[in-house]
Amino acid sequence: MTTREAGALVMSDARFSKDIRNWGAHARGEIPADWPLLFIVEGKGLLTTDGQTHRRLRLPVQRAISPRRVQALRPRIEAVTDRLLTELAAVPAGRETDLLSGFALPLPLEVICSLLGVPEEGALREELRELSAAAMNSEASVEEVQDTVGQRFPATLLALIGQKRARGDRDDLTMDLVTAMDEGELSEAEVIGNLVVTIIGGHETTANLICHAVTGLLTHPDTLAAARKRQEAGADGDNPWSEVVEEALRWESPSRNVMFRYATEDVAIGEDVVREGEAVLVPLPAIQRCPHAFPDPSPDVFAPGRADASRHIAFGVGPHRCPGASLARLEAEIALSRLFDAFPHLRLAATPAPRVPSLGINGYQKLPVHLG
């Protein structure tokens, strides 16, 4: 069994639960009350539920991010992309700039806020960005996590819901969830939980995907040249950026670990056995560099178009697969094609790109580049 197969089994097999009640150490009182991640794994939402509960929580989100709705967002994604690229073009020649804060992060943040119906005016969008980053910071203190996850995030979202009710808003993801709550489908806590997951997953992971794809292309210039040549040729049905995105998802997963799965019985994985009640993390970046699962070329090589690229599990597998996968792909494809059209001589700066201190997020604090 390859590590990729082992990871897929843990993520999709019903014998591995996301419900903390199946974690033996937690049930025995062995997890300290001041463990910073406790408030996340004890929550009730898409990340911590199974079976019928998970299906009930997921359905309103799936309806809201339907293929039709995602495709309807294309003009909005293109417009935001073009505006951000115009702003980048104003950077003086030769000056180092941060591609993350200037492009890769604000693009999906604005798109997800549009989907949620967050007003463009005011500071709410930036506040949600700061709350998202704080919630995923594994170096935060217990008090900081409690304040962010338990107080500030819910209060901000409840205020947003109140504003939208007062305005009579209807056609957005936030109000789809509110309608589900009004009809008894979801509780208030479940609406807030779904919104938190959607905000974090809807922009952090996509920003990471864009940055990893840019890094892969700039450190493998032949692949960039090939993608641009195919784009310029413009053959019907040929989308080189789709292959770039799939390879970026495999080469450097936007998520660092899938948290947490608890064995509901003893489960054999290859020659090992996960005992009932044990907790398992799924380390996606390591799994997707497995030489047995991705042998040719070497998994460390960024190679769009590789035959096995689509076997990645960056978005999960089975019933817990990310419902926003199609939106992330569309945003990344548009972002990459237009970025390299606007800045064909883009290159990485000599300044290091520090990583985010997070157990869940596999991304950069900044991505220094020269636009060329």
N, C-alpha and C positions, 0 to 999 in steps of 0.2 A: 504494500500500500504506500503510495507517495504521500508526502506531506499535504499536497493539494487535496487528495482524496480524503485524508484524515480530517482536514479542516472543513471540507464540505460536509462530511458526515456529522461532525459536532454541530455545525450550523443548521442542519436540516433534519436530523433524526429526532423523533419525538421523545427518545430516551434522554435527551439533553434539554432541560427546561431553562427558561429565563426567569422563572419565579423564584424569588429568594427563599421562599419557604422550603425549597428543596436543597438548600445549602446547609450541609450538616454542621459546619463550624458556626454559622449564624444561629442555627436552632439551639446549639449547645451554649450560646452566650460567649463564644470565644472571639468575636469580632469587637474590638474596642469601640465604645460609643463615640470617640473622637476621630475615628477613621474618616478622612475627608470625602471618600467616595460613597460613604454609607447612604447619604441622602439621595444619591442617584440610583443605586441598586435597590433601595427600598421603595422607590417611586412606583407609581402605577401608570404605565404608558406603553407605547409600542416597543420600547427597549426592554421591558421587564415583564411581559405577559406572553402567554401561550394560548393555543387552542381557540375556543370560541370567544374568549375575552379579547384576544389579539385580533381576531377577524372583525369583531364588533368595533374596535378602536380604529382599525385600519381602513374600513370601508368608506367612511366619509372622506378620508385623505385620498384614497384611490379615485373616488368620484371627482374630487376637486382637481386632481392632477391627471386627468384623462388624456389620452393621446390627442384628442381634439383641442383640449384646452392648452396643452403644451405647444402644439403647432400654431395656435392662435397667438401665442406669445412671441413668435419669431420676429415680427416687426418691432416689437418693444425691445427684444434682445439686440437686434441689429442697431436700433437707434441709440441705445445706451452704449453699446460698443463703439460706435462711431464718435459719439460725444467724448468718451474717455480717451480715445485715440487722438482726437483733436486737441484735447487738453495736454496730452503727453507731447504732442508736436511742438508745444510752446516751451518745452524744456530747452535751455541753451545748449548748443552743440558742444559735445565733449563732457558735459556734466553727468556724473553718476546719478541714477534715479532708481527708486524702489518700485519694481514692477508689481509687487504684491499690493501695496497700498494705493498705487496709482492706477491700477487696471484690474488685476486678477481678483481682488477682493471686492471693490465697489460694484463690479458688474453683476455677480450673482446676488449680492446683497440687495441691490436695487430691484433685480428681477423677483426675488422671493418676497420682498416687501410689496411689490406691485401685485403679486399673486395673493398676498394676505390682505391687501387693501390698506396698507400703512400709509398715511398721508405723506406726500413729498415735502410739504412745508414743516417747519419745526425741526426739533432735534431728536425725534423718536427713533428714526432709522439708525442714527449713530449710537443712541443709547442701547438699542437691541444688539448692535454689533459688540459693544463693550460688555454687555451682560453675557452674550454668547461666549466671548473669549474668556471671561472670568469663570464661567461654569465649567469650561473644559481645561482649566489650568490645574494640572496635577500638583503643582508646588504651592497652591493656595492653602491657607490655614483652615482649620475646621470652622472657625468663626466667619471667615470670608465665604466659604462654601455655603454655610447656613444662611448668611445674609443674601447671597446671590440667588441660590436655588429656592430657598424657603420663603424669602421675603420680596426682594426687589423685582425679580423676574415675574412672579405671579401678579404683583401689584401693578407693574407696568402693563401687562397684558390685559388685566381686568379693566384698567383705565381705558385702554384701546377699545375693548369691547363696548364699554359704556359710551364712548364717543361715537362709535359706529352705530349703536342702537339709536342714539339721539338724532343722528343724521339720516337714519333710515336706509343705511347701506345694505345691499343684499348680495350682489354678484361678486363674491370673492371667497377665498378659502376660509378666512376667519368666520365670516357669517354662515358659511356652509356648516362649520362645526357648531356654531351657536344655534343654528336651526336644529341640528341633530340633538343638542342639549335640550332645547325647548320641547322637542318631540319625545323626550325620554330615552333617546338612543345613547347619550353620553352624559356623564356628570360634569359639574363645573371643573373639578380637579382633573378629569380626563381631557377636557377641552384645553385647559392650560398645559397639561403634559404634552398633548399632541402639537400644540403651537410651539412649545419650547424645542421639541425634537425637529419640527419642520424648519424652524429658524436656524438652528445650529447645523442640521444636516443639509439644509437648502443653500447655504452659502459657504460655510467653512470647507466642506469637502470639495465643492466645485472650484473654489479658489486654489486649493491644493492641487487638484487635477490639472488646472491650467498651468500652474507653476512647474509641476513635475514634467508636463509635456514640453514646455519651453526649455527646461533644463536638459531633457533628453535630446531634443532637437539641436540645441546649441553645443552640446558635448558630442554629438554624432552628426557633424555637418553634412555628410553625404545623404543622410535620411531627410534632412531639411531640403537640400537641393532637389532630391527626387520628388518630394511632396509638392514643392513649388512648381517644378516642371510639369507634373501631372495636372496641377490646377490651371496652369497657363494653357495647356493643351485643350482643356475643357471638354473632354470626351463625355458623352451622355452617360449618366449613371456612375461616373467615376468620381468618388469622393475620397481623396487621399487623407483628409483630416479625420475621417471616421476611423481609419486604420491607426492613425497617430494616437487618437484618443484611447482606443482599445489597448494599444501597447503601453501607453502611459499608465493606464489603470493596472496593468499587470506589473510593469517595471517598478513602479513606486506607488503603492496603494495610497489613496487619500486618507484612509483610516489606519492607525497603527495596530490596534487590537480590537477584536470583537469581544465585547464584555456582556456579561459573563454567562457561561452555561453550566448548569448543575446536573450531574448524572442522577437520574431517578432510579437507576439500578446499576449493577456492575456491567460495564460495556467494554468489550475487547476492541482495541484499535491496533491492527497489526499484531505485533507481539506483546503489546502493553495492554494493561487493563485499567480503566478509570473506575474507581470504586464509587458505589452509591454515596451521594452526598458531597462528593468532591467538586470543586469549582475548576473550570477550564477557561483559559484565555485562548483566543485564536489569533496568532501573530501574522497578520496578512502580508506585510512586506517580506518576511522570511519565507512564508509558504510560496509566494509567487516568484521567488528566486530559486525554487527547488529545481536542481538539475535533472531530476528524474521526471518531473512533470513538464518541464519546458527545456528540452535537451538541445534543440538546434534552431538557431545558434545559441550560444551560452546565455543563460537567463540574465546575466549581468549586462548583456548588450541590449541597447535600445534599438529594436528592429521592427518597426511597423510593417505589417503584412505577414509576420511569422504565422505559420500554419496553426499554431496552438494558442495564439493570443486570446481568442474568444473563450478559452477555458479558465480565464481568471475568475476569481470570486470576490472582486473588490466591492461589488454591490450586494454580496450575500447570495444565498441560494435558497430555493424552496419557498415556503410560505412567509419567511421573514425577509425576503429580498427587498431592497430599498424601493419604495414606491416612486421616488423621484429620479430614478436612473435615467429615464428618457430625457428629462429636463436638463440634467447635468451634462449629458452627452451633447445635446443641441447647443447649450451655452458654450461648451468647450470648443466644439467644431467651428462655430461662428467666431469666437474670440481668436482662435489660432489663425484661421484663414485671413482675417482682416488685420491682425497684428503684424503678420509677416508681409502682407501687402503694403502696410503703412511704413514698416521699418525693416526693409529687407537686409539691412546690415546690423541688425540687433546682435549684441554679444553680451556674455556674462562679464561682470566687473571682477576685478581681482579681490575685492572685499568679500570675505566669507558670508555665506547665507546661513545665519543661525537657525536652528530648528526650534519649534514650539515645544515647551516643556509639558507634554501631555501624554497620558497613557492611551488616550483614544484617538487623538488627532496626529496625523503624520504630515506635518507641513512646516513652513518657514515662518520665522518672525518677520523677515524681509527678504526680498530677492533683488540684490543690487545688479543693475545692468547699465550698459551704454546703448543708447538708441541708435547711434550711427547716423 
